[in-house]
């Protein structure tokens, strides 16, 4: 196989992974933000004492984001990627699944929890960058935040690593001896 053929094949595979991730992010956003945050918590926040003064504290904001966004999204990816279908709805739509590096079996939830943590590390760095040193929403003179750039850079590293690596594994898949396979129907 020539280099251009390899890159073309990897580009399609990388696009499938990116589309699956986009679908899953849309599902997670719809569920976590529109349903949990807007419909439920926006109504309950005053009764729980979660007002602007409370959310203006970086640690409080980070705890709130961790409990209401991060942990539910981690649960989504961890449980669904280690399920019998070996993938989230986005992966199933794009006909890909998460398996052990040898391709033989699905990964267990403990291994997938670590995989999810590494995969969503750019999200978590973004949350920290928005919350610290002062919550961005409440910062009277917002400045550029280093962690936001680190998160974007890490996401680009993940993308390019999959695109240009011979075995099409992300850095976290390589570390954990997992991979995302194309599923033949």
N, C-alpha and C positions, 0 to 999 in steps of 0.2 A: 504494500500500500504506500502510495506516495504521500509526502507531507501535506500537499493541498487536499488530498482525499481524506486524510486523517483529520485535518482541521475542519473540513466540511462536515464530516460525520460527528465530530465532537461538538461543533456549533449547533447542530440540530438537537443532539442529546442535551446540551447545556440549555438550549431554549426550552426544551420540554421540562427540564427541572425548574427553570425560572418561571415558566407558566404555571406549573403545579404549585410552586411557592406563592405566586401571586394569587391564585385561586384560594389557597388556604389562608393567606393574609386577609383576603376579602371576607371569607367566612368568619375568621376570628374577629376582624374589625366589626362586622355586622353584629356578631353575638356579644362581644365584650363591650364595645362602645355604644352601639345603638340600643341594644336591649338592656344589658346590665347597668351601664353608666347612665344612659339617658332616661330610660323608662323606669328603672328601679331606684338606683342610687340618687339620682337628682331629686327624687321625691322624698327619700329617706334621710339625705345628708343633714338637713337642719335638726332632725330628731336625734341623730347620732352625734351631734356636736361637730360635724365635719364642715365648718364654715370657712370663709376665706382666711380668717386669722389662723385657724388650725392648719390649713393647707399652705400657708405662707412659710411654714417651717420646712426646710429641706428634708429632714428626716421623716416628718409626718407625710409629706408628699410622696417620698420614695416608698414608704410603707403602704400607702394607699394604692399606688401604682402596682407595687409588687402583689398585693392581695387581690386587687380587682382586675388587673390586666395580665401581668406576667404569669402568675401561677395558673390561671385558667388556660392561657395559651400554651404554657409548658405541658399542662395536662392533656390538652388537645393533641399536640404532636406526639407526646410520649405514648399515650394509650393507643392512638390510631396507627402510628407507625409500627408498633409492636403487636398489633392485632393479627388475626388470621389473614386478613386481606393484605397485610404488610405495607399499608399505606393510608394516608389521609385521603379525603375526597379528591383533593387536587391531584395527588399522585395517581389515584385510580382513574380519574378522567384522562390523564395524560399517559396512562398505561405504563407506569413505572412503579417500583416497590423497593422497600429497604430490606436488605438481606445481609447475612454474614458475607465476608469477603469471598468465601468459597462458593457463595451463591446457593448453598444447600438449604438453609433454614432462615426463618424469620428471627429477628433479634429479640431478646427478652426486654422487659420494661426497664430493668435496671441499666442495661447497656444503652437503651434508647433514651433514658433520662439524661445520661451524660452526653449523648449525641445531641439531644435537644438543647441542652445548656450551651454547648459549644456552637451549635447552629444559630441560636438566638442571642449569642453574645453581642453582636452589633446592636440588637434591640435594647439589651440591658445597659450597654454603654451609653446609648442615646438617652435612656431614662435617667441615668445618673448625670449625664451632661446637662439635661434640662432642669434637674432638681438642685444641683449643687453648682456653685456655692450658695446661690440664692435661686429659688424657683424662677425660671425664665419669665413666666407670666407676670410675676410680681416685681421683677427687676426694673427699676426706674431707668437705668442706663445699661441696657443689655450689651454685652460684648461677645466677641467670637469665643466659642467654647471648644477647647481642645478635644474633649471626649467625643463631641459630635463629628469632628474630622477623623478621629481614630476609628469610630464606628463605621463611617463611610468607607474609609480605606480598607478596613477589615472585610467589609462586604465585597468590595472590588477584588481583594485577594482571593476570597472564596470563589467568586465568579470566574476569574481568570485561571485559577488553579484547576477547576473542573474543565474549563475550555481547552487548556493547553497541556494537561497532564496525559500521559500515555494511557493510564488506566481509568481516566475520567472520575477519579475520586476527589472529593473535597478534602481539605486538610484534616477536618474532624473525622471523616470516614476513614482516611488513611490511618490516623492515630488509633481509631477504635476497631479497625479490621472489619469495617462494614462497607457496603456500597449500595448504590441505587441502580437496580437492574431495569432494563426495558422488559415489559411483560408482553409475551406473544399470546394473542387470543386464540 
